[in-house]
Structures are given as structure tokens and as C-alpha cells.
Amino acid sequence: MNKWLNKMGYRYVLRKFEYPSFVYRQGQLSFASLWENIGVAPIYKDYKLAVRIRNMQKTFLIPTAANMRDWLPGDVQYDEKLYIPFDVPLGTYRLEIAVVAPVLYEPRVKLAIDGKTADDWYYLGEIEVRESSLKDR
């Protein structure tokens, strides 16, 4: 019965998520991701794929432009460049993702991957935010 329930509707598996080890404040976080919808339908609600970076002091949530309603069963390649806000303090952060509600940005969809945190985000690794000089850009 559980196998059958897991196949109904949508079920997203993150196969690959590549990102740099550091980004610049006011720069871009470029990532390449490969997803697989192992369900039998796309998601119907306008949920958003979001990335957040957080450490002990601060949390920054950055929604992507992904239209997950177009993610039909099978493979989905999704790449994007997200802007790092100017007020992100320098330092090392946890990089996490979630599929969130469009207004409150609270996680709404469980992913078929490991790394789920207590607040339903998924840990991907660490990323450092650095200050850039003009010669770095």
C-alpha cells in the first residue's frame, strides 16, 4: 500500500545540486540541479522552490523562479542564478532547499531525499559569503 501511495501524484527526487563553495555579497549564487518527478502527475498548486542560507545569527530565504507546475513526470533540469542580498553578513552558512507556500514561504512538500531538518528544509551543504573587490567581479 505504501509503495502505491508514493507513486500517486507528484514525488520529487533531487538527483544533483551543484553550487560554488563561496559567493560574494551582492553577487549571484548560480546552481545547476537535476530533479526527477517519480510520480504520475505534476504538482498542481503554485508552490515555490526556495533556497535558504542560514547560520547561528541570520537566515536568508531566496525564492527561485521555478514553475514547478511544469515539472512533469521524468527528469527536470533546473538551473538558476539567485542574487545574494547586500545585507548578508560575511561568513559560512548552511545551504538548504524546500518547496514552500508562495506567501508564507513555509515548507509544504516533502521531497524524496535525505537531509530533512527539524523544520522541513533539506540540507545540501555549506557555502561561504565573501566580500568582493572590484577586481573579483
C-alpha positions in Angstrom: 0.0 0.0 0.0 2.8 2.5 0.9 4.5 1.8 -2.5 1.3 2.6 -4.3 0.7 5.8 -2.2 4.3 7.0 -3.0 3.5 6.7 -6.7 0.3 8.8 -6.7 0.5 12.4 -7.8 4.0 14.0 -7.7 7.1 12.9 -5.9 10.3 14.9 -6.4 13.8 13.4 -6.1 16.8 15.7 -6.2 19.4 13.8 -8.2 22.1 16.6 -8.4 22.6 20.0 -7.0 25.8 21.8 -7.9 26.8 25.2 -6.5 30.0 27.1 -5.7 31.8 26.8 -2.4 31.5 30.6 -2.0 29.6 33.6 -3.2 30.1 37.3 -3.0 27.8 39.6 -1.0 25.6 41.4 -3.6 26.7 38.7 -6.1 25.0 35.7 -7.5 24.5 32.1 -6.4 24.5 30.0 -9.5 23.3 26.5 -9.2 22.5 23.6 -11.5 20.1 20.9 -10.4 18.6 17.7 -11.8 15.3 16.6 -10.4 13.1 13.6 -11.2 9.4 13.5 -10.7 8.9 9.8 -10.0 5.1 10.3 -9.5 2.5 10.2 -12.2 1.5 13.9 -12.3 2.9 17.4 -11.8 2.3 19.5 -8.8 -1.0 21.5 -9.2 -0.5 24.3 -6.6 1.7 27.3 -7.2 4.3 26.2 -4.7 7.8 27.6 -5.0 11.3 26.1 -4.9 13.3 28.2 -2.4 16.8 28.3 -1.2 17.9 29.5 2.1 21.2 30.2 3.7 21.5 30.3 7.5 23.9 30.3 10.3 23.5 30.8 14.1 22.8 34.5 13.7 20.9 35.0 10.4 18.6 33.3 7.9 18.0 34.4 4.4 15.4 32.9 2.2 15.6 33.3 -1.6 12.7 32.0 -3.7 13.5 30.8 -7.2 11.6 31.5 -10.4 10.9 27.8 -11.0 7.4 26.9 -12.2 7.1 23.5 -10.6 3.6 23.0 -12.2 5.6 22.4 -15.4 7.7 19.6 -13.8 6.0 16.6 -15.4 7.0 13.0 -14.6 10.5 12.3 -15.6 13.7 14.3 -15.5 13.8 18.1 -15.0 17.0 20.1 -15.3 16.6 23.4 -13.4 19.4 26.0 -13.2 19.3 29.5 -11.9 21.2 32.5 -10.6 20.0 33.9 -7.4 21.0 37.3 -6.0 22.7 37.4 -2.6 21.3 40.4 -0.6 23.6 43.3 0.3 22.9 42.8 4.0 24.1 39.2 4.3 26.9 39.2 6.9 30.1 37.6 5.7 30.7 34.0 6.9 29.8 30.4 6.5 26.2 29.3 6.1 24.2 26.1 5.7 22.6 25.9 2.3 19.1 24.4 2.3 16.2 23.9 -0.1 12.5 23.4 0.3 9.3 23.6 -1.7 7.3 26.3 0.0 3.9 28.0 0.1 4.0 31.1 -2.1 3.1 33.7 0.5 4.4 32.5 3.9 7.4 30.6 2.4 6.8 27.7 4.8 7.8 24.2 3.5 4.7 22.3 2.1 6.1 19.4 0.1 8.2 16.5 1.3 11.0 15.6 -1.0 12.2 12.1 -1.6 15.7 12.8 -0.4 17.8 12.6 2.8 18.8 15.6 4.8 15.5 16.8 6.1 15.9 19.3 9.0 13.6 19.6 12.0 11.8 22.5 10.3 11.3 20.5 7.0 14.0 22.1 4.9 16.7 19.9 3.2 20.4 20.4 4.0 22.7 20.5 0.9 26.0 21.6 2.3 27.8 24.7 3.3 28.6 27.9 1.4 30.7 30.9 2.3 29.7 34.5 1.7 32.7 36.7 1.0 33.2 40.4 0.4 34.3 41.1 -3.2 36.6 43.7 -4.5 36.2 45.3 -7.9 38.9 43.1 -9.4 36.9 39.9 -8.3 33.9 40.9 -10.5 
